[in-house]
Amino acid sequence: MINSGFTADKFESWVPLRDAYRLAHDAFGDAAAHTLLDRLAAGLIIARAEHIFAGRAKHGTETPIPTEIWDDLRGTQRPSWLPMWKTGSFEISLHRGALYEAHYKVFGVRLDPEGLSKMLPPRKYVGIFGSIAKSTRKHANAAANLQEVVRSQSNTEMEDVVTKGAPVSDAHLRQWYDLYRQIYTEAADTEQNALMSARGMFPGKNVSRERIRALRGTQKRGPKSKSKDTTAE
């Protein structure tokens, strides 16, 4: 159903498909793809895209992705191998008998945070998505480009690439960190990954390495520091 009142800003507050898959995989492991596709096919999670090409027709964020697409993808032999979980885009042809065929090209898929949070186990997901995922399409592209740049540069060079904008508020940075800790665990939780994730989430804003160290230090060195204070007393 087309919703002409659905705005681009609202769309930007939804969760990118690749991030939704990471959260689902963290919660359900190898069953993540099946779990997401089952709920998308049932309409329990609504999906929209930046661009939807259906034959000669072109739609945007005002049109939800038809549930029949997700129902068809459920029949994929290995749904967890689908490239869309990484790219956020896909192409598919639907066949319903000799008289029906529909071809879709879908780019920039996002999922509604409410439906997604209901699927996930009760953790710190609810309420996080809307407050930290409000960047514009332009900012989202800039974030992706920035991450590609920093992967190939040294820490010193990276400092020169980052946009020197206004600092991110403490409240928003802490909300980002709550979500980051759910996605990046154990060996993946490095200072470099945290710094790139934060700067990608807040393009155009200033996120210093010192603030990231302070957040991670609170998590990792807090108990030790507390022990010293107790000894001192």
CORVEN-V389108 format. One record per residue. N is the residue number from 1. PHI is phi as a letter, one per 40 degrees, with the letter a starting at -180 (999 if undefined). PSI is psi as a letter, one per 30 degrees, with the letter a starting at -180 (none if undefined). NEAR is the number of other ideal C-beta (glycine too) atoms within 8 Angstrom. Layout:
{{N;PHI;PSI;NEAR} {N;PHI;PSI;NEAR}}
//
This chain:
{{1;999;k;3} {2;c;k;6} {3;b;j;8} {4;c;f;5} {5;c;f;4} {6;c;j;9} {7;c;l;7} {8;c;e;8} {9;c;e;8} {10;c;e;9} {11;d;e;12} {12;c;f;12} {13;c;f;10} {14;c;l;13} {15;c;k;13} {16;d;k;10} {17;d;e;13} {18;c;e;10} {19;c;e;9} {20;c;e;12} {21;c;e;12} {22;c;e;9} {23;c;e;14} {24;c;e;14} {25;c;e;9} {26;c;e;8} {27;c;e;9} {28;b;f;8} {29;g;b;6} {30;c;f;5} {31;c;g;7} {32;c;e;13} {33;c;e;12} {34;c;e;9} {35;c;e;11} {36;c;e;13} {37;c;e;12} {38;c;e;9} {39;c;e;11} {40;c;e;14} {41;c;e;10} {42;c;f;7} {43;g;g;7} {44;c;f;8} {45;b;k;12} {46;c;k;8} {47;b;k;13} {48;b;l;13} {49;a;l;14} {50;c;e;9} {51;a;k;11} {52;b;j;13} {53;b;j;10} {54;b;j;9} {55;g;b;6} {56;c;f;3} {57;c;k;6} {58;b;k;8} {59;b;l;10} {60;b;b;9} {61;c;f;11} {62;c;f;8} {63;b;j;10} {64;c;k;8} {65;c;k;13} {66;d;k;5} {67;c;f;10} {68;c;f;7} {69;c;e;12} {70;c;e;12} {71;c;e;9} {72;c;e;9} {73;c;f;11} {74;c;f;11} {75;c;g;5} {76;c;k;8} {77;c;e;3} {78;b;i;5} {79;c;f;11} {80;c;f;8} {81;c;f;6} {82;c;k;10} {83;c;f;7} {84;c;f;10} {85;c;f;10} {86;b;e;6} {87;c;f;8} {88;g;g;11} {89;b;l;11} {90;a;l;9} {91;b;k;8} {92;a;k;10} {93;b;k;8} {94;b;k;12} {95;b;k;6} {96;b;i;5} {97;g;a;5} {98;c;f;3} {99;c;f;3} {100;b;k;8} {101;a;k;7} {102;b;k;8} {103;b;k;10} {104;b;k;12} {105;b;k;9} {106;b;k;14} {107;b;k;10} {108;g;h;9} {109;c;k;15} {110;b;l;14} {111;b;k;14} {112;c;k;12} {113;c;e;12} {114;c;e;6} {115;c;e;12} {116;c;e;15} {117;c;f;10} {118;c;f;7} {119;c;e;11} {120;c;l;11} {121;d;l;4} {122;c;j;4} {123;b;b;6} {124;c;g;7} {125;c;e;12} {126;c;k;6} {127;g;f;6} {128;c;e;11} {129;d;e;14} {130;c;e;9} {131;c;f;9} {132;b;g;11} {133;b;h;12} {134;b;g;8} {135;c;l;10} {136;c;l;8} {137;d;e;9} {138;c;e;6} {139;c;e;10} {140;c;e;12} {141;c;e;8} {142;c;e;10} {143;c;e;13} {144;c;e;9} {145;c;e;8} {146;c;e;14} {147;c;e;10} {148;c;e;8} {149;c;e;10} {150;c;f;11} {151;c;f;7} {152;b;g;5} {153;b;l;8} {154;c;l;5} {155;c;e;6} {156;c;e;6} {157;c;e;8} {158;c;e;12} {159;d;f;8} {160;c;f;6} {161;c;e;9} {162;c;k;10} {163;c;k;7} {164;c;i;4} {165;b;a;6} {166;c;k;5} {167;c;k;8} {168;c;k;11} {169;c;l;6} {170;c;e;5} {171;c;e;6} {172;c;e;11} {173;c;e;14} {174;c;e;9} {175;c;e;11} {176;c;e;14} {177;c;e;11} {178;d;e;10} {179;c;e;13} {180;d;e;11} {181;c;f;10} {182;c;f;11} {183;c;e;10} {184;b;j;10} {185;b;l;8} {186;f;b;4} {187;c;f;4} {188;c;f;7} {189;c;i;10} {190;b;l;8} {191;c;e;9} {192;c;e;7} {193;c;e;10} {194;c;e;15} {195;c;e;12} {196;c;e;12} {197;c;e;11} {198;c;e;15} {199;c;e;14} {200;c;e;11} {201;c;f;11} {202;b;i;13} {203;c;k;13} {204;g;f;7} {205;b;l;11} {206;c;j;10} {207;b;j;13} {208;c;l;7} {209;c;e;8} {210;c;e;6} {211;c;e;10} {212;c;e;13} {213;c;e;9} {214;c;e;8} {215;c;e;12} {216;c;e;11} {217;c;e;9} {218;c;e;8} {219;c;e;8} {220;c;e;6} {221;b;f;8} {222;d;e;9} {223;d;e;6} {224;c;e;7} {225;c;e;8} {226;c;e;8} {227;c;e;8} {228;c;e;8} {229;c;e;8} {230;c;e;7} {231;c;e;6} {232;c;e;5} {233;c;none;4}}
//
